[in-house]
Amino acid sequence: MDIEEPVTVLGLGAMGTALARALLRAGHPVTVWNRTPARADALVPEGARVAPDPAAAVAASPLTVVCLLDDAAVATVLDPLGDALAGTTLVNLTSGTPEQARATATRLTARGAQVLAGTIMVPTPLVGTPDALVLYSGATAVHERHRTTLEAFGRTDLLGTDPGRAALFDLGMLDVFFAGMAAFLHAAAVVGGDGITGAEFAPYAEQVIAILPETFRGLAADVDAARHPGHEDNLVMNAAALGHIVATSRARGLDPALPELIRRLAQRAIDRGHGADGFSRIVEEFGMVVTGAVR
């Protein structure tokens, strides 16, 4: 009978615990460590072994998954191990910025570790299910060697060799996610000002969401090609619609900051002579001047 690869999990917050459980369900021998040892109590009856300290935890398995509070916690836990990290394999799933992911990977690699950075794109209940997505970037060899093990968490996408790339995609996706939620809540407040419930409005908001995937693909093509055709709609039309949203918000005593921000971006592009261009033109108003295909 095949024996699954042993794995260590450093950090047993909600996400780290979910990762450990996914590995245990997949049949992997799992060693765990957490600064507060009691966090491991629920995992021991499920088969996890508790290490007394980070050094023992890392030494217990050929692969260590790191899921700590933040980048500073990663440094606090791993940096004191020094040369003991030589020859180890670390998959860092701690949330942070691209710059932090790159710096951490550089620091750990200098100590002789092989490092793969990653970000978990689902909430804890979905970890280990077919709906889970984990993005990775960094050492391709690590990803390929441990792909089967990492698939215990869900779908695994390798985005490139830059250790910061997974975090960059993560933050980009969250940028879309939070903006979308905020836009819905603002719209719910606007229609709620006239007595319409959120539940009544939500199906109509979903109709708008349904056209966004194709819209995103069109915007992406325009941005990558540095062209902003306005043959279907243009910024003058967009600014007028946004002005109506702002006015309607104010008439109901609501904060119009969100639609006003978008209206202001559109108006700045219009003032620079781009009123006949499409909505993708406002990418430049964020400070991105595209001169050709984006790489």
SERO-4910 file (N, C-alpha, C, O; in steps of 0.05 Angstrom, whole numbers):
BEGIN
 pado doro    nc1    nc2    nc3   cac1   cac2   cac3    cc1    cc2    cc3    oc1    oc2    oc3
  Met    A     17    -24      0      0      0      0     18     25      0     37     26     15
  Asp    A     11     44    -17     26     69    -18     23     85      8      1     87     18
  Ile    A     44     97     17     43    114     41     45    143     31     63    150     17
  Glu    A     26    159     39     25    187     31     48    202     43     58    195     65
  Glu    A     56    224     30     79    240     39     73    253     66     52    265     70
  Pro    A     91    251     85     88    266    111     90    296    106    105    305     90
  Val    A     74    311    121     73    340    118     71    352    146     58    342    164
  Thr    A     86    374    149     84    390    174     68    415    168     70    427    146
  Val    A     51    423    186     36    448    184     44    466    208     40    459    231
  Leu    A     55    490    201     62    510    222     40    531    223     35    545    203
  Gly    A     26    533    245      5    553    248    -22    539    247    -30    527    227
  Leu    A    -37    541    269    -63    528    271    -86    548    277   -103    543    295
  Gly    A    -85    570    263   -109    587    263   -131    572    248   -128    549    242
  Ala    A   -152    586    241   -174    573    227   -165    561    201   -173    539    194
  Met    A   -148    576    186   -140    566    160   -119    544    163   -121    523    149
  Gly    A   -100    547    181    -80    526    185    -93    500    194    -84    479    185
  Thr    A   -113    502    211   -127    478    220   -142    465    197   -142    440    195
  Ala    A   -154    481    180   -167    470    156   -148    456    138   -154    435    126
  Leu    A   -124    467    134   -104    454    117    -95    428    129    -92    408    115
  Ala    A    -90    427    156    -82    402    169   -103    381    166    -97    358    161
  Arg    A   -128    389    169   -150    369    167   -152    358    138   -157    335    135
  Ala    A   -148    376    119   -149    366     91   -127    346     86   -132    326     72
  Leu    A   -104    350     96    -82    331     93    -88    305    107    -82    284     97
  Leu    A    -99    307    131   -106    283    146   -127    266    131   -126    242    130
  Arg    A   -147    280    120   -168    266    105   -157    252     81   -166    231     72
  Ala    A   -136    264     69   -123    252     45   -103    230     53    -91    218     35
  Gly    A   -100    225     78    -83    202     87    -54    209     93    -38    191     96
  His    A    -47    235     94    -20    242     99    -14    241    129    -30    250    146
  Pro    A     10    231    137     19    234    165     24    264    169     40    276    154
  Val    A     12    276    189     14    305    193     26    312    220     16    302    241
  Thr    A     46    328    220     57    340    244     49    369    246     50    383    225
  Val    A     41    378    269     32    406    272     47    420    294     57    407    313
  Trp    A     48    446    292     59    463    313     44    489    313     37    500    292
  Asn    A     39    499    337     27    526    340     37    538    365     43    525    385
  Arg    A     40    565    365     51    579    388     34    573    413     45    569    435
  Thr    A      8    572    409    -10    564    431    -16    534    428    -32    527    411
  Pro    A     -3    516    443     -6    488    438    -34    477    439    -41    458    425
  Ala    A    -52    490    455    -79    480    457    -94    480    430   -113    465    427
  Arg    A    -85    496    412    -98    496    385    -96    469    371   -112    463    354
  Ala    A    -77    453    379    -73    427    366    -91    405    379    -92    383    368
  Asp    A   -103    410    401   -118    390    416   -139    375    399   -142    351    401
  Ala    A   -153    391    383   -175    379    367   -164    361    344   -178    344    334
  Leu    A   -139    366    336   -128    351    313   -115    325    322   -112    306    306
  Val    A   -106    323    347    -93    298    356   -111    274    353   -102    253    344
  Pro    A   -137    275    362   -153    251    358   -158    244    328   -165    221    322
  Glu    A   -153    263    311   -156    258    282   -130    246    270   -130    239    246
  Gly    A   -109    244    286    -85    232    276    -60    250    275    -38    240    268
  Ala    A    -63    275    281    -40    293    279    -21    289    302    -29    281    325
  Arg    A      5    293    297     26    291    317     34    320    323     38    336    305
  Val    A     38    326    348     45    353    357     75    355    362     86    339    377
  Ala    A     88    374    348    116    379    353    120    398    375    104    416    379
  Pro    A    142    396    391    146    414    414    155    442    406    151    461    421
  Asp    A    167    445    382    177    471    374    179    471    343    178    450    331
  Pro    A    184    495    331    185    497    302    207    480    290    204    468    269
  Ala    A    230    478    303    253    463    292    245    434    290    251    421    270
  Ala    A    233    422    311    225    394    310    203    390    290    202    369    276
  Ala    A    186    410    287    164    407    267    174    406    239    166    389    223
  Val    A    193    424    232    204    425    205    220    400    200    220    390    177
  Ala    A    234    390    220    251    366    216    234    341    213    244    320    203
  Ala    A    209    341    220    192    317    221    182    309    193    174    286    190
  Ser    A    183    327    173    171    321    147    187    332    124    202    352    128
  Pro    A    186    320    101    200    331     78    187    356     67    200    371     52
  Leu    A    162    361     75    148    385     65    135    399     89    121    386    105
  Thr    A    140    425     91    127    441    113    110    463    100    119    478     83
  Val    A     85    463    109     66    484    100     64    505    122     58    498    145
  Val    A     69    530    115     70    552    134     45    569    130     40    580    109
  Cys    A     29    571    151      4    587    150      1    602    176    -14    594    194
  Leu    A     16    624    178     16    640    203      1    666    200    -11    671    178
  Leu    A      0    682    221    -16    706    221     -8    725    199    -25    736    185
  Asp    A     18    731    197     27    750    177     57    745    172     69    727    183
  Asp    A     68    762    155     96    759    147    115    762    171    135    748    172
  Ala    A    108    780    189    125    783    213    126    758    229    147    750    240
  Ala    A    103    744    231    102    719    246    119    697    233    132    681    247
  Val    A    120    697    206    137    678    192    166    683    199    180    663    205
  Ala    A    174    708    199    202    714    207    208    706    235    229    695    241
  Thr    A    189    711    254    193    705    282    197    675    286    213    666    303
  Val    A    181    659    271    181    630    275    205    617    260    218    599    271
  Leu    A    210    625    236    229    611    219    258    622    220    277    607    219
  Asp    A    261    648    222    288    659    222    306    648    243    330    644    238
  Pro    A    297    643    268    315    632    288    325    604    282    345    595    294
  Leu    A    313    591    262    322    563    256    348    564    240    363    544    240
  Gly    A    354    587    228    380    590    214    387    568    195    372    561    177
  Asp    A    411    556    200    421    535    182    404    510    183    407    492    165
  Ala    A    387    507    203    370    483    204    350    482    182    338    462    176
  Leu    A    347    505    168    328    506    145    341    494    120    327    489    100
  Ala    A    367    491    120    381    481     96    370    453     89    369    435    105
  Gly    A    363    450     63    352    425     54    323    421     58    312    401     50
  Thr    A    309    440     72    281    437     77    265    448     53    275    462     36
  Thr    A    240    440     52    221    449     32    198    463     45    184    450     61
  Leu    A    193    488     39    173    504     53    153    515     32    160    526     12
  Val    A    128    511     38    106    523     23     93    544     41     80    538     60
  Asn    A     97    569     34     88    591     51     61    601     41     59    614     21
  Leu    A     40    594     56     13    602     49      3    625     67    -21    629     70
  Thr    A     21    640     79     14    663     96      7    686     79     21    693     59
  Ser    A    -15    699     85    -24    722     70     -5    746     73      7    750     94
  Gly    A     -2    762     51     15    785     52     16    799     25      0    793      8
  Thr    A     34    817     23     37    832     -2     57    817    -20     72    800    -11
  Pro    A     57    824    -46     78    812    -64    106    817    -54    123    800    -56
  Glu    A    111    842    -44    137    849    -35    146    832    -11    169    823     -9
  Gln    A    127    827      7    133    810     30    138    781     21    157    768     32
  Ala    A    123    771      3    127    744     -6    154    740    -19    168    720    -15
  Arg    A    162    760    -35    188    759    -48    211    760    -27    230    745    -29
  Ala    A    209    779     -8    229    782     12    232    757     29    254    748     35
  Thr    A    209    745     37    210    721     53    222    698     38    239    683     48
  Ala    A    215    695     12    226    673     -4    256    677     -7    271    657     -5
  Thr    A    265    701    -11    294    707    -14    309    700     11    330    688     11
  Arg    A    297    709     34    310    704     60    312    674     66    333    665     76
  Leu    A    291    660     62    291    631     68    308    615     49    321    596     56
  Thr    A    308    623     23    325    610      3    354    614     10    370    595      7
  Ala    A    361    637     20    389    643     28    398    625     51    422    620     55
  Arg    A    378    614     66    385    596     88    385    566     78    387    548     94
  Gly    A    381    563     52    383    536     41    357    522     37    357    498     29
  Ala    A    335    535     42    308    522     38    299    525     10    307    544     -4
  Gln    A    283    507      1    268    510    -25    241    520    -18    227    509     -1
  Val    A    233    542    -31    209    556    -23    189    559    -46    196    565    -69
  Leu    A    164    554    -39    141    560    -57    122    577    -42    114    571    -20
  Ala    A    114    599    -54     95    617    -42     67    611    -52     64    602    -75
  Gly    A     47    617    -36     19    612    -45     -1    628    -30      4    639     -9
  Thr    A    -25    629    -42    -48    643    -29    -73    626    -32    -77    614    -53
  Ile    A    -88    624    -11   -113    608    -10   -136    626    -17   -141    646     -3
  Met    A   -151    619    -38   -171    636    -49   -200    629    -41   -219    638    -53
  Val    A   -202    613    -20   -229    605    -11   -230    607     20   -209    606     33
  Pro    A   -254    608     31   -257    607     61   -251    579     71   -251    560     55
  Thr    A   -247    577     97   -239    551    109   -257    528    103   -247    506     99
  Pro    A   -284    531    102   -301    508     97   -297    495     70   -303    471     66
  Leu    A   -285    509     51   -281    499     24   -254    486     20   -249    472      0
  Val    A   -236    489     39   -209    477     37   -212    447     36   -225    434     52
  Gly    A   -199    435     16   -199    406     13   -223    396     -4   -227    372     -6
  Thr    A   -238    415    -16   -261    407    -33   -254    414    -62   -236    429    -67
  Pro    A   -270    403    -81   -265    410   -109   -268    439   -116   -258    449   -136
  Asp    A   -282    454    -98   -286    483   -103   -263    500    -94   -264    525    -98
  Ala    A   -244    488    -80   -222    504    -69   -201    511    -91   -196    495   -109
  Leu    A   -189    534    -89   -168    543   -107   -146    555    -90   -150    572    -74
  Val    A   -121    544    -95    -97    555    -83    -78    563   -105    -71    547   -122
  Leu    A    -69    588   -104    -51    598   -124    -22    596   -114    -17    602    -90
  Tyr    A     -4    588   -131     24    585   -123     42    600   -142     35    604   -166
  Ser    A     65    608   -132     86    619   -149    113    616   -135    114    614   -111
  Gly    A    134    615   -152    160    610   -140    173    586   -152    173    582   -176
  Ala    A    185    569   -135    201    547   -144    184    526   -159    169    511   -147
  Thr    A    187    525   -185    172    506   -201    177    477   -193    159    461   -192
  Ala    A    202    471   -186    210    444   -179    195    435   -154    186    412   -152
  Val    A    191    453   -135    177    446   -110    148    440   -117    137    421   -107
  His    A    136    457   -134    108    453   -141    104    426   -155     85    411   -148
  Glu    A    121    420   -174    118    395   -189    123    370   -171    109    350   -173
  Arg    A    143    372   -153    150    350   -136    128    344   -116    123    320   -109
  His    A    114    364   -107     94    361    -86     65    366    -95     47    370    -79
  Arg    A     61    367   -121     35    374   -132     13    356   -121     -8    365   -112
  Thr    A     18    330   -121     -3    311   -111    -10    317    -82    -34    316    -75
  Thr    A     10    322    -66      4    329    -38    -12    355    -36    -31    357    -21
  Leu    A     -4    375    -51    -17    401    -50    -46    400    -60    -62    416    -52
  Glu    A    -51    380    -77    -79    377    -87    -98    368    -65   -122    368    -69
  Ala    A    -88    360    -42   -105    355    -19   -121    380    -11   -142    378      1
  Phe    A   -110    403    -17   -123    428     -9   -144    437    -30   -163    451    -23
  Gly    A   -141    428    -55   -159    436    -76   -143    440   -102   -121    430   -105
  Arg    A   -155    454   -120   -142    460   -146   -117    476   -141   -117    495   -125
  Thr    A    -96    469   -155    -70    482   -152    -61    495   -178    -57    481   -198
  Asp    A    -59    521   -179    -50    536   -202    -22    548   -197    -19    564   -179
  Leu    A     -3    541   -214     24    553   -212     25    577   -232     20    573   -256
  Leu    A     30    600   -221     28    625   -237     55    635   -248     55    655   -263
  Gly    A     77    623   -240    103    632   -249    124    629   -228    118    621   -205
  Thr    A    148    637   -235    171    633   -216    175    657   -197    189    654   -177
  Asp    A    163    679   -202    164    702   -184    149    696   -158    124    692   -160
  Pro    A    161    694   -135    147    687   -110    125    706   -103    107    699    -88
  Gly    A    125    731   -114    105    750   -107     80    749   -124     60    763   -119
  Arg    A     81    732   -145     60    732   -165     33    722   -154     12    733   -160
  Ala    A     34    701   -137     10    691   -125     -4    712   -108    -28    715   -109
  Ala    A     12    726    -92      0    747    -75    -11    769    -92    -32    781    -84
  Leu    A      2    775   -114     -8    796   -132    -35    789   -143    -54    806   -144
  Phe    A    -38    764   -153    -64    755   -163    -85    755   -140   -108    763   -145
  Asp    A    -77    746   -117    -95    746    -94   -106    773    -88   -130    776    -86
  Leu    A    -89    793    -86    -98    820    -80   -114    832   -103   -133    847    -98
  Gly    A   -107    825   -128   -123    834   -150   -151    823   -149   -170    838   -154
  Met    A   -153    797   -143   -180    785   -141   -196    797   -118   -220    801   -120
  Leu    A   -182    801    -96   -196    814    -73   -204    842    -79   -225    852    -69
  Asp    A   -188    856    -95   -195    883   -103   -223    883   -117   -240    900   -112
  Val    A   -226    864   -136   -251    861   -150   -273    853   -131   -296    863   -132
  Phe    A   -267    835   -113   -287    824    -94   -298    845    -75   -322    849    -73
  Phe    A   -280    860    -62   -289    880    -43   -303    903    -56   -323    913    -46
  Ala    A   -293    911    -80   -306    932    -95   -334    924   -103   -353    939   -101
  Gly    A   -337    898   -111   -364    888   -118   -383    888    -95   -406    896    -98
  Met    A   -373    878    -72   -391    878    -48   -399    906    -40   -422    911    -33
  Ala    A   -379    924    -40   -385    952    -33   -405    965    -52   -423    979    -44
  Ala    A   -402    959    -78   -421    970    -98   -449    959    -93   -468    974    -95
  Phe    A   -451    933    -87   -478    922    -82   -490    936    -57   -514    943    -57
  Leu    A   -475    939    -36   -485    950    -11   -493    980    -15   -513    989     -4
  His    A   -478    994    -32   -485   1022    -37   -511   1022    -53   -529   1038    -48
  Ala    A   -513   1005    -73   -538   1003    -89   -562    995    -72   -584   1006    -75
  Ala    A   -558    977    -53   -579    968    -36   -588    992    -18   -612    995    -13
  Ala    A   -569   1009    -10   -576   1032      6   -592   1052    -11   -611   1065     -2
  Val    A   -584   1055    -37   -598   1074    -54   -627   1065    -58   -646   1081    -54
  Val    A   -631   1040    -66   -659   1031    -71   -674   1028    -45   -698   1032    -44
  Gly    A   -659   1022    -23   -672   1020      3   -683   1047     12   -702   1048     28
  Gly    A   -672   1069      2   -682   1095      9   -711   1099      0   -725   1117     10
  Asp    A   -719   1083    -20   -747   1085    -30   -763   1060    -21   -784   1054    -33
  Gly    A   -753   1047      0   -769   1025     11   -765    998     -2   -780    979      4
  Ile    A   -747    995    -21   -742    970    -34   -722    953    -17   -701    963     -9
  Thr    A   -729    928    -12   -712    912      5   -688    901    -11   -689    900    -36
  Gly    A   -668    894      4   -644    882     -9   -651    857    -23   -641    851    -45
  Ala    A   -669    840    -11   -676    815    -23   -692    819    -50   -689    804    -69
  Glu    A   -707    840    -51   -722    846    -75   -703    856    -97   -708    850   -121
  Phe    A   -683    871    -90   -664    882   -109   -643    862   -119   -635    863   -142
  Ala    A   -635    844   -101   -613    826   -107   -615    811   -134   -595    810   -148
  Pro    A   -638    800   -141   -639    786   -167   -632    804   -191   -622    794   -211
  Tyr    A   -638    829   -189   -632    847   -211   -602    855   -211   -591    858   -232
  Ala    A   -591    856   -187   -562    860   -186   -547    836   -198   -527    839   -211
  Glu    A   -558    813   -194   -546    789   -205   -547    789   -236   -529    778   -249
  Gln    A   -567    801   -247   -569    804   -276   -545    820   -287   -534    814   -308
  Val    A   -538    841   -272   -515    857   -280   -489    841   -277   -472    842   -294
  Ile    A   -487    826   -255   -463    810   -250   -459    790   -272   -436    784   -279
  Ala    A   -480    780   -283   -478    759   -304   -464    768   -329   -452    752   -343
  Ile    A   -464    794   -334   -451    804   -358   -422    813   -353   -407    819   -372
  Leu    A   -414    812   -328   -387    822   -321   -364    804   -332   -344    815   -341
  Pro    A   -366    778   -332   -344    762   -343   -336    769   -371   -313    773   -377
  Glu    A   -356    772   -388   -350    780   -416   -340    809   -417   -322    815   -433
  Thr    A   -351    826   -400   -341    854   -398   -312    855   -389   -296    870   -401
  Phe    A   -305    838   -369   -277    837   -360   -258    829   -383   -237    841   -386
  Arg    A   -267    809   -398   -249    800   -420   -245    822   -441   -223    825   -451
  Gly    A   -266    837   -446   -264    859   -465   -246    882   -454   -229    892   -469
  Leu    A   -249    888   -429   -232    909   -417   -203    900   -416   -185    916   -422
  Ala    A   -198    874   -410   -171    864   -409   -158    866   -436   -135    874   -438
  Ala    A   -173    859   -457   -162    861   -484   -155    890   -492   -134    895   -504
  Asp    A   -172    908   -484   -167    937   -490   -143    947   -475   -126    961   -487
  Val    A   -141    940   -449   -118    950   -433    -92    938   -444    -72    952   -447
  Asp    A    -92    912   -450    -67    899   -459    -58    910   -486    -35    911   -492
  Ala    A    -78    918   -503    -71    929   -529    -68    959   -530    -61    970   -550
  Ala    A    -72    972   -506    -70   1001   -504    -88   1015   -524    -81   1035   -537
  Arg    A   -112   1004   -527   -132   1017   -544   -158   1018   -528   -164   1000   -512
  His    A   -174   1038   -532   -198   1042   -516   -222   1051   -533   -232   1073   -531
  Pro    A   -231   1032   -550   -253   1040   -569   -279   1047   -555   -286   1034   -535
  Gly    A   -292   1067   -564   -317   1076   -552   -340   1073   -571   -359   1089   -570
  His    A   -340   1053   -589   -361   1051   -609   -387   1041   -597   -409   1046   -609
  Glu    A   -387   1027   -574   -412   1017   -562   -421   1037   -541   -445   1042   -539
  Asp    A   -403   1047   -525   -409   1068   -506   -384   1083   -501   -362   1074   -508
  Asn    A   -386   1107   -490   -362   1123   -486   -362   1137   -459   -382   1135   -445
  Leu    A   -340   1150   -452   -338   1161   -426   -357   1184   -420   -365   1188   -398
  Val    A   -365   1199   -441   -385   1220   -437   -411   1207   -428   -424   1217   -409
  Met    A   -419   1186   -441   -444   1172   -433   -441   1160   -405   -459   1162   -388
  Asn    A   -417   1147   -399   -413   1135   -373   -414   1156   -351   -426   1151   -330
  Ala    A   -401   1179   -356   -400   1200   -335   -428   1211   -329   -434   1217   -306
  Ala    A   -445   1212   -350   -472   1221   -345   -488   1202   -327   -502   1210   -309
  Ala    A   -485   1176   -333   -498   1156   -317   -488   1156   -288   -504   1154   -269
  Leu    A   -462   1159   -285   -450   1161   -258   -460   1185   -243   -464   1185   -219
  Gly    A   -463   1208   -258   -474   1232   -246   -502   1228   -235   -509   1239   -214
  His    A   -518   1212   -249   -545   1206   -240   -544   1190   -214   -560   1194   -196
  Ile    A   -525   1171   -212   -522   1155   -188   -514   1173   -164   -525   1170   -142
  Val    A   -496   1191   -169   -487   1209   -148   -510   1227   -139   -515   1230   -115
  Ala    A   -525   1238   -158   -547   1256   -151   -569   1240   -135   -580   1251   -116
  Thr    A   -575   1216   -144   -595   1200   -130   -586   1193   -102   -603   1192    -84
  Ser    A   -561   1187    -99   -550   1181    -72   -554   1205    -54   -564   1203    -31
  Arg    A   -545   1228    -63   -547   1252    -47   -576   1259    -40   -582   1268    -18
  Ala    A   -594   1255    -59   -622   1261    -54   -634   1244    -31   -654   1251    -19
  Arg    A   -622   1221    -26   -631   1203     -5   -613   1205     20   -616   1189     38
  Gly    A   -596   1225     21   -579   1230     44   -557   1209     47   -547   1205     70
  Leu    A   -549   1197     25   -528   1176     27   -501   1187     19   -499   1207      5
  Asp    A   -480   1174     28   -453   1181     21   -448   1172     -8   -450   1148    -14
  Pro    A   -443   1191    -26   -439   1184    -54   -410   1179    -62   -403   1179    -85
  Ala    A   -393   1174    -42   -364   1173    -47   -356   1152    -68   -339   1157    -85
  Leu    A   -369   1128    -67   -361   1107    -85   -368   1114   -114   -350   1114   -131
  Pro    A   -393   1120   -121   -398   1128   -149   -384   1154   -157   -377   1158   -180
  Glu    A   -380   1172   -138   -367   1197   -144   -338   1193   -151   -328   1206   -169
  Leu    A   -325   1173   -138   -298   1167   -146   -296   1158   -175   -279   1167   -190
  Ile    A   -314   1140   -183   -314   1130   -210   -321   1152   -230   -309   1154   -251
  Arg    A   -340   1169   -222   -348   1192   -240   -324   1210   -243   -319   1220   -265
  Arg    A   -309   1215   -221   -286   1233   -223   -265   1222   -241   -252   1237   -256
  Leu    A   -260   1196   -240   -240   1184   -257   -248   1187   -287   -232   1194   -304
  Ala    A   -274   1182   -292   -284   1186   -320   -281   1215   -329   -273   1220   -351
  Gln    A   -288   1233   -311   -287   1261   -319   -258   1271   -324   -253   1287   -342
  Arg    A   -239   1260   -308   -211   1268   -313   -202   1259   -341   -188   1273   -354
  Ala    A   -210   1235   -348   -203   1225   -375   -216   1242   -397   -204   1248   -417
  Ile    A   -241   1250   -392   -256   1267   -411   -241   1294   -413   -237   1304   -435
  Asp    A   -233   1305   -391   -219   1331   -391   -192   1329   -405   -182   1349   -415
  Arg    A   -181   1305   -407   -156   1302   -422   -161   1296   -452   -143   1290   -467
  Gly    A   -187   1298   -460   -193   1295   -488   -201   1267   -497   -201   1261   -520
  His    A   -209   1250   -477   -216   1222   -484   -245   1216   -481   -253   1193   -476
  Gly    A   -262   1236   -483   -291   1231   -479   -303   1211   -498   -323   1198   -491
  Ala    A   -292   1208   -522   -303   1189   -541   -292   1161   -538   -301   1143   -552
  Asp    A   -274   1157   -518   -262   1131   -514   -280   1114   -496   -299   1124   -483
  Gly    A   -274   1088   -495   -289   1070   -478   -280   1071   -449   -261   1085   -442
  Phe    A   -294   1056   -432   -290   1057   -403   -262   1048   -395   -251   1057   -375
  Ser    A   -249   1031   -411   -223   1021   -405   -202   1043   -403   -181   1039   -390
  Arg    A   -207   1066   -415   -189   1088   -414   -182   1097   -386   -160   1107   -381
  Ile    A   -200   1093   -367   -195   1103   -340   -173   1088   -325   -165   1095   -304
  Val    A   -164   1066   -337   -141   1052   -325   -117   1071   -322   -102   1069   -303
  Glu    A   -115   1090   -340    -93   1110   -339    -97   1129   -316    -78   1140   -305
  Glu    A   -122   1133   -307   -127   1152   -285   -118   1140   -258   -116   1155   -238
  Phe    A   -113   1114   -257   -102   1102   -233    -72   1105   -232    -59   1096   -213
  Gly    A    -61   1117   -253    -32   1120   -254    -18   1101   -273      7   1101   -274
  Met    A    -33   1084   -287    -21   1065   -305    -23   1076   -333    -45   1078   -345
  Val    A      0   1083   -345      1   1092   -372     11   1068   -389     33   1060   -387
  Val    A     -7   1058   -406     -1   1034   -422      9   1043   -449     -5   1058   -463
  Thr    A     32   1033   -456     44   1041   -483     44   1017   -502     52   1019   -525
  Gly    A     36    994   -492     35    970   -509     24    947   -492     13    951   -471
  Ala    A     27    923   -503     16    900   -489     28    897   -461     53    901   -458
  Val    A     12    892   -441     21    888   -414     33    860   -411     22    841   -421
  Arg    A     55    859   -397     68    832   -392     68    827   -362     77    806   -353
***
